[in-house]
Amino acid sequence: MLVKYICGTCGAERMLKFREGKVNLLKNCHSCASKLMRTGDKNWKKHGGTGTLLHQVWWGMKQRCVYKNHRNFALYGGRGIRVCPEWTDSFVSFRDWALERGYQKGLVLDRKNNDGNYEPNNCRWVSTFNSCANKRNNVLNVANAMIVKDLAWRGVTPKVIGALFNISTAYVSSIKQGHAWAKLPFARVMR
């Protein structure tokens, strides 16, 4: 038997199957309920940020640190990295912090201490380039990458450069050709 149902969130009218003996406790239509489940935020309608890029950053941060089935859990939650309770429980709190700290489209959330948690005093908004320079497996900083590129263009062999900086010869070639560290702030040195 079908019955008319009005969603308590969006007000849309829906027809639902009614099974005798079962009480329908739904308060939202399927579309509103799926948004609620997807975000995990019981107040998704109240903050108005669902679906925004900033909300996706917040949701991704929580996913990596909390859900064991997330593909990057081992790199975050598996290493003991957590999200502070203030941000875990409230997108609004995270959004307010982000806007006060200069969040703009195109910037990424970066932890200053790569082994530290996601919390206000350990996070910042940076370009993708700067975020990549802050990876824990990165042996070069911007200054050293500039030196590697300069030495490579001056004719020093990749083997010698690799030994100096403890990097592979393939990585030296990648830096020289501009594949790695593509946005270094200098041009090729002409001889």
Long-range contacts (C-beta under 8 A, 24 or more apart in sequence): 5-29, 7-32, 9-45, 39-91, 41-91, 47-91, 47-92, 47-95, 49-91, 49-92, 49-95, 53-105, 54-94, 54-95, 54-98, 54-103, 55-91, 55-95, 57-98, 57-108, 57-109, 58-87, 58-91, 58-94, 58-95, 61-87, 61-109, 61-118, 62-87, 62-88, 65-118, 79-115, 81-111, 81-115, 81-116, 81-117, 81-118, 82-117, 82-118, 83-117, 83-118, 83-119, 84-117, 84-118, 84-119, 84-120, 86-119, 86-120, 87-118, 87-119, 98-125, 101-125, 110-134, 129-183, 139-165, 139-166, 139-167, 140-165, 140-167, 140-181, 142-181, 142-184, 142-185, 145-175, 145-180, 145-181, 145-184, 146-184, 146-185, 146-186, 148-172, 148-175, 148-176, 149-175, 149-176, 149-181, 149-184, 149-186, 149-188, 150-186, 150-189, 152-176, 153-188, 153-189, 154-189, 154-191, 155-191
